[in-house]
Amino acid sequence: MAVTTIARADAMGLLPEKEAIDRLDFEVFRRVAGRIAKAGIGPSLVADLSTSQGRDPGRLLAVLEKLNDALDESPTPQYEWPKLAKTLGVEPLARLVGISASSVRRYKAHSRTTPDSVAARLHFLAMLVSDLAGAYNDIGIRRWFGRKRALLGDRSPAEFLVGDWRPDAPGPTRVRQLAHSLVAAPAT
């Protein structure tokens, strides 16, 4: 659960780019949670980690579940544009979000406010990237969107993410389930 939280925060651009996490203990996680709270996501949940009950395994699991839900439901375009542009590239990101590359650059530079519908698609992609990051490097993530998949009826994920799509539409939902299955797959 903590790894999922960290992967989501990273894909959303909430973690410093140059900081490597080479171990996962309570203090490291609390530092990551503090960065999430700084973005306005789950500050009361993060405050729970500072109490004496915060280290209780049952309490910690409950906080992690709620924090993951909060990350899933909280678009942060001001952080997500730079991170996803770096991971996917401006042109591919523009195609996947359904806007022009010049709009990506303007939103990324904060010279224009991201419309809610575009922010929702961008956040959907951040959640996909967080799931894919457990199985692929950045090159593999970029290629994943263009590869045809049997579970998608021999269509590529990118074919479901065209134009003014909605994250809750059936096609994007299938793409999200496919990406999430990589995280949920048991280790062998």
Secondary structure, DSSP 8 states (H G I E B T S, - for coil): -HHHHHHHHHHTT-S-TT-------HHHHHHHHHHHHHTTSSHHHHHHTTSGGGGSHHHHHHHHHHHHHHHHT---HHHHHHHHHHHH-HHHHHHHHTS-HHHHHHHHTTSS---HHHHHHHHHHHHHHHHHTTT--HHHHHHHTTS-BGGGTSB-HHHHS-SS--TTSHHHHHHHHHHHHHHHS---
